[in-house]
Amino acid sequence: MRKLVGLSLALVVVALAGCATTGHKNYEAFKAADPHSILIVPVVNRTTNVDAPDYFLSTVTIPLAEKGYYVFPVNLVKRSLEDDGLSDADMVHSASTAKLCGLFGSDSVLYVSIERWDARWALLSTTVTVGLSYAIKDCKTEQVIWEQKETMVYTPQGSNSGNVLGDLIADVVTAAIAKAAPNYMPLAIQANARAFQPAGTGIPAGPYHGLYKKDGYY
Amino acid sequence: MDIVRGLILLAVLSSMAACATGTKYQWGTYNTDLYKYYSHSITQEELARRLQIAIQRCEADGKIVPPGLYAEYGYLLYEAGQYEEAVQFFQKENDKWPESRPLMAKMIRNCKTKTSPDQGSKSSKIEAAGQEGLNPASKTVLPAYLVVLKSANIREKATTNCRIVASAKKGDQIQKIDESGAWCKVKLASGKTGWISKGLVKEAVQTSPEAGAKDVHPESKDKEPQR
């Protein structure tokens, strides 16, 4: 019971922190570029978790499209690049931005690198971490017009109920569940929300959004 | 218990209120389906079926189909060899989203190339889609067979980083259709194609190619009803 209360409280805190603004960025380059469409290219993996890039790819389209941009179909883009011999994300990221834009006809390109995607298991607490770095480049200038880094950490709250053996068993069970299938997806989704949404550091509303050019960036 | 319920409700509400501005589009289960597809818990066919449902629901409700969905579905049709249907969906994406036009024009061109018989034989996707009929060349060449030495994964591309498309058991005979470096491209009895590491196979001794061919060559079965 105490555990549940703790967990719920932690959720509230995380949810509220989601939109905290942390300083302002310079949006001059973004405004000059005024992108209408975003091409999400395959994600670079700096972790040892081989599945992370594809899994992550499934989380990015919705928040960006909801922000008012035309987002190129991620699976089509990924498969087309593979057919052109660009199955390696590192290769895609080091290719010329203008060339990629030309292939798909986009205005901007979102590059994401996965820095952390791991679970550390311990007897009493398990920590799941997702770390991401994002950069949007303008197709015309090939310059970075927006970038952000996010790290999300999830630790099941190990509160004490006074019953040492009970707590121990509960934690071991939690750790075992996380070990069988650590759930990275909610963390990835939260990281995206924290990167794209906050006013002042997020991404300005795009042309299909009601607040396009009215949300204080322009 | 009430406190817990209240806090959970508060958590849910604040997570909704804090960031989301409500959803513009009706996505259905697009993101989770894509995740399930990438984690191999649903097949490409199932992903296509679910995308079709998501699109139909939007259309039935008079809602805008979210950006990219027509094109994603079109691409899966394209990969399944349903080029004419694919063109329809690329066209819909093109009409709804002007930003997609250069890409959709390319995709539609690709589909048209595939449906013209001269170009058909060049495509490996046609083989993957099981439409051997479009590839007359493959029938005249005597197929080479490999014997699988131990249980092995068949991958989409010649690297262990790539998706597993099928698996082969020890002793299986599979048709070799290409090779590259340490990998062989093979075709299974199911008609699926993929890459297998050369270390896991050896050349089959072709004493009775017919015996092998019957098991692993789907065309021979497909042809019978036509005769």
Contacts between the chains, C-beta under 8 A, distances in Angstrom:
chain1	res1	chain2	res2	distance
A	1	B	1	7.8
A	1	B	4	7.1
A	4	B	4	4.7
A	5	B	3	6.2
A	5	B	4	5.8
A	5	B	7	6.4
A	8	B	4	6.0
A	8	B	7	3.5
A	8	B	8	5.0
A	8	B	10	7.6
A	8	B	11	5.6
A	9	B	7	6.3
A	11	B	7	7.8
A	11	B	8	7.4
A	11	B	11	3.7
A	11	B	15	7.4
A	12	B	7	6.5
A	12	B	10	5.6
A	12	B	11	4.7
A	12	B	14	5.9
A	14	B	15	7.9
A	15	B	11	5.7
A	15	B	14	4.4
A	15	B	15	3.6
A	15	B	18	5.4
A	16	B	14	5.6
A	16	B	18	6.0
A	18	B	15	6.8
A	18	B	18	5.0
A	18	B	19	5.1
A	19	B	18	4.5
A	19	B	19	5.3
A	36	B	99	5.7
A	37	B	99	3.9
A	37	B	100	7.9
A	50	B	161	6.1
A	51	B	38	7.3
A	51	B	39	6.8
A	54	B	38	3.9
A	54	B	39	8.0
A	55	B	35	6.0
A	55	B	38	5.9
A	55	B	39	6.6
A	57	B	34	7.4
A	57	B	38	7.2
A	58	B	31	5.2
A	58	B	32	7.6
A	58	B	34	3.9
A	58	B	35	4.1
A	58	B	38	6.2
A	59	B	31	6.2
A	59	B	35	7.7
A	61	B	30	7.4
A	61	B	31	7.0
A	61	B	68	6.4
A	62	B	23	8.0
A	62	B	27	5.8
A	62	B	30	7.3
A	62	B	31	5.5
A	65	B	24	7.5
A	65	B	25	6.5
A	65	B	66	5.8
A	65	B	67	5.1
A	65	B	68	7.3
A	66	B	20	8.0
A	66	B	21	7.6
A	66	B	23	6.0
A	66	B	24	5.3
A	66	B	25	6.9
A	68	B	24	7.6
A	69	B	67	7.8
A	70	B	67	4.8
A	70	B	68	7.9
A	70	B	97	5.3
A	70	B	99	3.8
A	70	B	100	6.7
A	71	B	67	5.3
A	71	B	68	5.7
A	72	B	68	6.4
A	72	B	71	7.9
A	72	B	100	7.3
A	72	B	103	6.9
A	73	B	68	3.7
A	73	B	69	7.5
A	73	B	71	4.3
A	73	B	72	4.3
A	73	B	75	6.8
A	73	B	93	7.9
A	74	B	34	7.4
A	74	B	68	7.4
A	74	B	72	7.9
A	75	B	34	6.4
A	75	B	37	7.9
A	75	B	72	5.5
A	75	B	75	6.7
A	75	B	76	8.0
A	76	B	68	7.7
A	76	B	71	5.6
A	76	B	72	5.8
A	76	B	74	7.9
A	76	B	75	4.1
A	76	B	107	7.7
A	79	B	75	6.7
A	79	B	79	7.4
A	82	B	157	7.0
A	87	B	157	6.0
A	87	B	159	7.7
A	87	B	162	7.3
A	104	B	102	7.2
A	104	B	103	5.1
A	105	B	99	7.4
A	105	B	100	7.7
A	105	B	101	6.9
A	105	B	102	2.9
A	105	B	103	5.3
A	106	B	99	7.4
A	107	B	99	7.4
A	185	B	35	6.6
A	193	B	19	5.0
A	193	B	20	8.0
A	197	B	19	4.6
A	208	B	24	7.3
A	208	B	67	7.9
A	209	B	24	7.4
